[in-house]
Amino acid sequence: MRIRNATAAALGALALVLAVPSSASAATGEFTYQYVDENGDPAVTLLTDPPSGECLTLPEVADEETTPPAHSPRNRTDATAMVFTGADCSGDFFSLRPHTGYGSARLKLRSVVFS
């Protein structure tokens, strides 16, 4: 009798876990970076509440063959931002602290992931 009750409870718990969708994790705050747009003008882009644990290739500078990388990132999120010199979180990387992390115009990036 006890085994049957334990099995029923375990199956019920498993069904509950599978039925409740998991919540997506996101860094709270803003991440900005500068780049040169298609007209050759400086531009700034803002990522608001970016997803955590997901590599984000910056669309404006994704093409390494034709566009210069972005620069001057500012991490005003509550997560650490790891910026990469290549698309798809490849190449050299640098870590930016939560809330106050920033890089100068010398820090080049094409992708970022938030912890």
C-alpha positions as CSV (number, residue, x, y, z in Angstrom):
1,M,0.0,0.0,0.0
2,R,2.8,2.4,0.9
3,I,4.6,1.8,-2.4
4,R,1.4,2.5,-4.4
5,N,0.9,5.8,-2.5
6,A,4.5,6.8,-3.0
7,T,4.4,6.0,-6.7
8,A,1.2,8.0,-7.1
9,A,2.7,10.9,-5.3
10,A,5.8,10.8,-7.4
11,L,3.8,10.6,-10.6
12,G,1.6,13.5,-9.5
13,A,4.7,15.6,-8.7
14,L,6.2,14.8,-12.1
15,A,3.0,15.7,-13.9
16,L,2.9,19.0,-12.0
17,V,6.5,19.9,-12.9
18,L,5.9,19.1,-16.6
19,A,2.6,21.1,-16.7
20,V,4.0,24.3,-15.2
21,P,6.1,26.2,-17.8
22,S,9.5,27.4,-16.8
23,S,10.0,31.1,-16.6
24,A,12.6,32.7,-18.9
25,S,15.5,34.2,-17.1
26,A,16.5,37.8,-18.1
27,A,19.0,40.4,-17.0
28,T,17.1,43.4,-15.7
29,G,18.3,46.8,-17.0
30,E,19.9,48.2,-20.1
31,F,23.0,47.4,-22.1
32,T,24.2,49.9,-24.7
33,Y,26.8,49.9,-27.4
34,Q,28.0,52.2,-30.1
35,Y,28.6,51.4,-33.8
36,V,28.9,53.0,-37.2
37,D,25.7,52.7,-39.2
38,E,25.4,52.0,-43.0
39,N,25.7,55.8,-43.7
40,G,28.9,56.0,-41.8
41,D,27.3,57.9,-38.9
42,P,27.8,57.0,-35.2
43,A,24.8,55.3,-33.7
44,V,23.9,53.8,-30.2
45,T,21.7,50.8,-29.6
46,L,20.0,49.8,-26.4
47,L,19.2,46.2,-25.2
48,T,16.5,46.3,-22.5
49,D,16.2,43.3,-20.1
50,P,18.2,41.0,-22.4
51,P,17.9,37.2,-21.9
52,S,20.4,35.5,-19.6
53,G,22.6,32.6,-20.7
54,E,21.9,33.2,-24.4
55,C,24.5,34.4,-26.8
56,L,23.3,37.6,-28.6
57,T,25.1,38.5,-31.8
58,L,24.7,42.2,-32.3
59,P,22.8,42.5,-35.6
60,E,24.3,45.8,-36.7
61,V,27.8,44.5,-36.6
62,A,27.3,40.7,-37.2
63,D,29.0,40.7,-40.6
64,E,32.7,40.6,-39.8
65,E,33.6,41.0,-43.5
66,T,31.8,44.3,-44.2
67,T,31.2,46.1,-40.9
68,P,33.5,47.4,-38.2
69,P,32.7,46.1,-34.7
70,A,30.7,47.9,-32.1
71,H,32.5,49.6,-29.2
72,S,32.0,51.5,-25.9
73,P,29.6,49.0,-24.2
74,R,27.8,50.1,-21.0
75,N,26.4,47.4,-18.8
76,R,23.6,48.8,-16.7
77,T,21.9,45.4,-16.1
78,D,22.0,43.4,-12.9
79,A,24.0,40.6,-14.6
80,T,27.6,40.3,-15.7
81,A,28.0,40.9,-19.4
82,M,30.6,38.9,-21.3
83,V,31.4,40.7,-24.6
84,F,33.1,38.9,-27.5
85,T,35.1,40.3,-30.4
86,G,33.5,37.8,-32.8
87,A,29.9,36.9,-33.7
88,D,28.3,33.9,-32.0
89,C,30.3,34.6,-28.8
90,S,33.6,33.7,-30.4
91,G,37.0,35.3,-30.2
92,D,38.5,37.3,-27.4
93,F,36.2,38.3,-24.5
94,F,36.0,40.8,-21.7
95,S,33.7,40.8,-18.7
96,L,31.7,43.9,-17.7
97,R,30.4,44.1,-14.1
98,P,26.7,44.5,-13.3
99,H,25.3,48.0,-13.0
100,T,28.5,49.9,-13.6
101,G,30.6,48.0,-16.1
102,Y,31.8,49.8,-19.2
103,G,34.4,49.8,-21.9
104,S,36.1,52.5,-23.9
105,A,36.0,52.9,-27.7
106,R,39.0,50.6,-27.7
107,L,36.9,47.7,-26.5
108,K,35.5,46.1,-29.7
109,L,32.5,43.6,-29.7
110,R,30.2,41.7,-32.0
111,S,28.3,39.6,-29.4
112,V,27.4,39.4,-25.7
113,V,26.1,36.9,-23.2
114,F,24.6,37.8,-19.8
115,S,25.1,35.6,-16.7
